[in-house]
Amino acid sequence: MQIFLLLLLHLNLPFTSSHQHDHVSTIRRGWQPIRDYCSYNPPDLSKYGLEISVLKRTTLFNSNNSFADAGHAYTFADGEINVLVRYGANQSRAVRSTDSGATFHPLPQQRAPYENRSVSEVRTYSVQRRRNKEVFLFSGFSSHSRKGFKNGQEFRRQLDGSILAELLRSTNGGLSTKSSLARIWLPQNLLLQNLQHAPMVELKNGSLVCASYAHWTGVDGFFTTIYDENTLVYPKDRTFIIRSDDDGKNWYYRSTVAFDPSNETSNCVLNSDDQGTPPCSIVEGFNEPWLQIIPSDSEYGKDRIIAFMRTCGSEAVGVEELDGIISGPLYRSISVDGGETWGIVQAVADRGVAPTAVYLKAPGVMVVAYGRPSNFLMFSTDQGRSFFGHWCFLNGAIGSRYDGSQYNSITAVEEYLKIPAVMTTYTTCTSQKNCTAEAMFLKVQRVDVGGGGVEV
C-alpha cells in the first residue's frame, strides 16, 4: 500500500498527514484572498434532491462558561445528548439534553482535586458499544493527572515498547466518565505526540477502530514556514489506524491512511504566483482525522469507513495581513475493509480543520462540519463518494485563539426528533476571548428531484 502511495506522489496526486502548530505562510505576489459569503439561510440544494431547513438555534454556553470553545456534541443510543467545552487539560464543563435538544442542563463537576473538570468528559470522538452501551474515548492525555510535559501529553515509550494513554469509559450513558490506562502499540519510528483528535468507531465484529496522527521518522517529510519573522521547520504527520479487540485495553497499529514523504525547504506559497512558483496543496500532512462508518447493505458485509483529514490550518487567526487566506484542502479517503487498507485521498473542500461528520440512515445523507476560516457544512447522498452544498452558515472573521476556532461538531438527532435532523455546534465571538457556544438544528430531507454531487 505504501509503495502505491509513493507512486502517487510521482504522479503529482495529493496525499499526506500532520498538525503541531497553526502557522503562517508568506503571501507571494499574484495571490488574492478569498471572501466567504455566509448566511444562516440554507442554500437551495433541490437540484441534488436535498432540502435543508433550520429548525432552531440555541445557546449552549454563554461567554462566561464556554472557554471560547465551540462545544463537542455526542448523541447516545437513548437519544440523550452531551456537549462538552474544554480549555487546556483540566478545565471542562458539560451540558446534557434529555429531550432531543429542546433544553440543556449543566452536569456537575468532579470532586477535588479535579473540580474544574466536568463529571462527564464524553465528547464528539466517543463511541458507544452496541453490546452493552458502554462509551469509550481517549481523553487526549497520557495520564489521569494530566500533569508534566504539555499538560500530560508525554506519550513516551514504556520498557515494553507500548505507549500509555488515558482512556475514559462511561457505563451510565455518559452521565459520568471513569479513567483508566490503555496501551498503544506503534511501530518504533512512529512518534505519537497528540491524541486530542482520535475518533473511534465500532466494527460489526465488536472491534474498536481509532484514527490518530504522528510523524514517521525517516519516511515522512518536513515543511518550512515563517512565523513572527522566524523560519520554523515542522515534521509532517500521517493519519494512521489503531484497533482494539480487548475492550480498549490494548490498541495495535493496523494501517496508514495517508502520508507525505516530500520536504518543503522554503516557505510554502498559498497559490502559484506569476513567477511560476508551485503551490503547497498539502502543508502539514494529514491530521485531525474523522472516521465515519457507512452501513453496508449486508449484515455480513465489510465495514465501510470514510476518513476526513485536515492538511493545513488555513487562516491564521488574529493576523490581519492574512485575513481571508485559505490553504490546505480537506481530504477524504475510503476503506471498504474496516480500516485495513485505504483508497487514494481526494480533496472534497477547499479548507477544513477538525472535521466531524454524521450519516443519517433514513434519508441516506452524510453531513460534514468543517471550517477555518468560517463555519461550513457539506452534504453527500452517495455514501461519501461526492460532496456538494459547501454551505457557509457563519463567517469566521473574528474567531478564537482557543479551541473554538472553527473546531465545530455535528451529531444526529433524527431518531429522536422523529425526523431526519442534525445538530451542529459552533461559536459566535465578539473578540478572540469572548465567545458564546451555540447549536443549530437542521432538518435534512430528500426531495423527489434527480441529480447528485459532482464526483471528485
Secondary structure, 3 states (H helix, E strand, C coil): CHHHHHHHHHCCCCCCCCCCCCCCCCCCCCCCCCCCCCCCCCCCCHHHCEEEEEEEEEEEECCCCCCCCCCEEEECCCCCEEEEEEECCCEEEEEEECCCCCCCEECCECCCCCCCCECCCCCCCCEECCCCCCEEEECCCCCCCCCCHHHCCCCCECCCCCEEEEEEEECCCCCCCEEEEEEEECCCCEECCCCCCCCEEECCCCCEEEEEEEEECCCCCEEEEEECCEEEEEECEEEEEEEECCCCCEEEEEEEEECCCCCCCCCCCCCCCCCCCCCCCCCCECEEEEEEEECCCCCCCCCEEEEEEECCCCCCCCCHHHCCCCCCCEEEEEECCCCCCCCCCEEEECCCCCCEEEEECCCCEEEEEEECCCEEEEEECCCCCECEEEEEEECCCCCCCCCCCCCCEEEECHHHHCCCEEEEEEEEEEECCEEEEEEEEEEEEECCCCCCCCEC
